[in-house]
Structure formats: structure tokens, C-alpha cells
Amino acid sequence: MAEPARRTIDADLARLAEVRQFVRDTAPGLGADEAMVRDLVQAVDEWVTNVIVHGYRGARGPIEIELDRSRFEIEVRIRDAAPAFDPGGAPAFDKSLPLERRPAGKMGIHLIRELSDRFERRAPEGAEGGNEVTICMDCPPVASHTGGTP
């Protein structure tokens, strides 16, 4: 079995282009079609931006992005050492509000949920804080793919 593809960056908005390119370069080899790649790039970019801006709040810290393939999913795991944050507790996005009444921002988690088939957070094993988020896209099995978990 192949190892998951990993990239670790420092929490810096200037590194987002590198993260997007990493996902663009890696996801097709895991069986993602063009639309899936586009959605994964946007979802990962949104989450990593949230970690940098809201998690680390301008401080430096590591962010690890890992792409892997299970039999029926492409999985992206994003780990950080920022204060714990559970996106499940974030207020629901109210799309019924007219644009002029919507608060600025606050759409990121909603967007990730819309773009992905599964989005969840857990506390990293053995850590005193931090976050591990998994963003998954359903993907038909690829006969030639040997990486990831069955």
C-alpha cells in the first residue's frame, strides 16, 4: 500500500497557493475527476484559511495536509496545533437571509459541508489541543489504485 501524500506548512496565508497546488496535483492520482478536484481544492483552502485566521490568529504553527484514498473515498485530513475548535458547534448558515442582512464571512463551514460528502473533526491522539479535520469525497473504486485503506 502507498503512503498518504503529506504536506506540512507554517500557518501563513502566503502558503495557501502551495496548499491548493498540492491538492490539485495529488487528488487526480487518487481517482478524483475535475469536478472533485475543484471541490476538494476549495474545501481544503477554506478550512486551512480558517485555521490560519481564526485558529492561530496570526501566530505561527504547523498545519499538516494529508490526502489518502480508501476504497470508496478520497480523504483529506488536516491537522493543526491551534486551540481546539469543533465546526459541529458553529452556527448554521441562514441562506434565507437577504445578502444585505448576512454577516460578513461565516460561510466557510457551510461551504465545506456543501462541497464534501463527509466533514468531521476530532481531537488528535495524544495531543493537549489542536484539531484533526477530515474532509471526504465519495469516489468509485479505482482498480489500479493500491494506496490507502481498503
C-alpha positions as CSV (number, residue, x, y, z in Angstrom):
1,M,0.0,0.0,0.0
2,A,1.2,3.5,-0.8
3,E,1.7,6.0,2.0
4,P,-0.7,9.0,2.1
5,A,0.6,12.2,0.4
6,R,1.5,14.8,3.0
7,R,2.5,18.4,3.1
8,T,3.2,20.5,6.2
9,I,3.1,24.3,6.1
10,D,3.5,27.1,8.6
11,A,0.3,28.9,9.3
12,D,0.7,31.8,6.9
13,L,-1.9,33.0,4.3
14,A,1.0,33.3,1.8
15,R,1.2,29.4,1.8
16,L,-2.4,28.9,0.6
17,A,-1.3,28.7,-3.1
18,E,1.0,25.9,-2.2
19,V,-1.8,24.0,-0.4
20,R,-4.1,24.4,-3.4
21,Q,-1.5,23.2,-5.8
22,F,-0.7,20.2,-3.6
23,V,-4.4,19.2,-3.7
24,R,-4.6,19.8,-7.4
25,D,-1.5,17.7,-8.1
26,T,-2.4,14.8,-5.7
27,A,-6.2,14.3,-6.0
28,P,-6.3,13.1,-9.6
29,G,-3.8,10.3,-8.8
30,L,-6.3,9.1,-6.1
31,G,-9.1,8.9,-8.7
32,A,-10.7,12.4,-8.4
33,D,-12.2,13.8,-11.6
34,E,-12.0,17.5,-12.5
35,A,-15.1,18.5,-10.5
36,M,-14.0,16.6,-7.4
37,V,-10.5,18.2,-7.6
38,R,-12.1,21.7,-7.8
39,D,-14.4,21.0,-4.8
40,L,-11.5,19.5,-2.8
41,V,-9.3,22.4,-3.5
42,Q,-12.0,24.9,-2.4
43,A,-12.9,23.0,0.7
44,V,-9.3,22.5,1.8
45,D,-8.5,26.1,1.1
46,E,-11.4,27.2,3.1
47,W,-10.5,25.1,6.1
48,V,-6.8,25.9,6.1
49,T,-7.7,29.7,5.8
50,N,-9.9,29.3,8.9
51,V,-7.1,27.6,10.8
52,I,-4.7,30.4,10.0
53,V,-7.1,33.3,10.6
54,H,-9.3,32.0,13.4
55,G,-7.3,29.2,14.9
56,Y,-3.7,30.5,15.1
57,R,-4.9,34.2,15.0
58,G,-1.7,35.4,13.4
59,A,0.6,33.2,15.4
60,R,2.8,30.7,13.7
61,G,2.1,27.0,13.9
62,P,2.1,23.8,11.8
63,I,-0.7,22.7,9.5
64,E,-0.4,19.2,8.0
65,I,-2.5,18.3,5.0
66,E,-2.7,14.6,4.1
67,L,-4.5,13.1,1.1
68,D,-5.3,9.4,1.0
69,R,-7.6,7.0,-0.7
70,S,-9.9,4.4,0.9
71,R,-11.9,2.1,-1.3
72,F,-14.8,4.4,-1.8
73,E,-13.5,7.8,-0.7
74,I,-10.8,10.4,-1.1
75,E,-9.9,11.6,2.4
76,V,-8.2,14.8,3.3
77,R,-7.0,15.1,6.9
78,I,-5.9,18.5,8.1
79,R,-4.1,18.6,11.5
80,D,-3.1,21.7,13.5
81,A,-2.0,22.7,16.9
82,A,-4.3,25.7,17.3
83,P,-6.8,25.8,20.1
84,A,-9.5,23.1,19.8
85,F,-12.5,24.1,17.6
86,D,-15.4,21.9,16.7
87,P,-17.1,23.0,13.5
88,G,-20.1,21.0,14.5
89,G,-20.9,23.7,17.1
90,A,-20.7,26.5,14.6
91,P,-24.0,28.3,14.0
92,A,-25.9,27.1,10.9
93,F,-25.7,29.4,7.9
94,D,-29.0,31.0,7.2
95,K,-29.2,31.2,3.4
96,S,-32.7,32.6,3.7
97,L,-31.4,36.0,4.8
98,P,-31.0,38.6,2.1
99,L,-27.4,39.4,1.2
100,E,-27.5,42.8,2.9
101,R,-28.5,41.2,6.2
102,R,-25.9,38.4,6.2
103,P,-22.9,38.9,8.4
104,A,-19.6,39.2,6.5
105,G,-17.9,35.8,6.2
106,K,-19.4,32.9,8.3
107,M,-19.9,30.8,5.2
108,G,-16.8,28.7,5.3
109,I,-18.0,25.7,7.3
110,H,-21.3,25.7,5.4
111,L,-19.4,25.7,2.1
112,I,-17.2,22.8,3.2
113,R,-20.3,20.8,4.1
114,E,-21.9,21.6,0.8
115,L,-18.7,20.6,-1.2
116,S,-17.9,17.4,0.6
117,D,-19.6,14.1,1.3
118,R,-18.3,13.9,4.9
119,F,-16.8,16.6,7.1
120,E,-15.8,15.8,10.7
121,R,-13.4,16.9,13.5
122,R,-11.8,15.0,16.2
123,A,-9.1,15.8,18.8
124,P,-5.7,14.5,17.7
125,E,-4.5,11.4,19.5
126,G,-2.1,12.2,22.4
127,A,-2.3,16.0,21.9
128,E,-3.3,18.6,24.5
129,G,-5.2,20.6,22.0
130,G,-5.3,21.0,18.3
131,N,-7.6,19.7,15.7
132,E,-7.8,17.0,13.1
133,V,-10.5,17.6,10.4
134,T,-11.4,15.0,7.8
135,I,-13.0,16.1,4.5
136,C,-14.1,13.2,2.3
137,M,-15.4,12.9,-1.2
138,D,-17.2,9.7,-2.4
139,C,-15.3,8.2,-5.2
140,P,-15.9,5.0,-7.1
141,P,-13.2,2.3,-6.6
142,V,-10.2,2.5,-9.0
143,A,-8.9,-0.9,-9.9
144,S,-5.3,0.3,-10.4
145,H,-5.1,2.2,-7.1
146,T,-3.2,0.4,-4.4
147,G,-2.9,3.1,-1.7
148,G,-5.0,3.9,1.3
149,T,-7.0,1.6,3.4
150,P,-9.4,-1.0,2.0
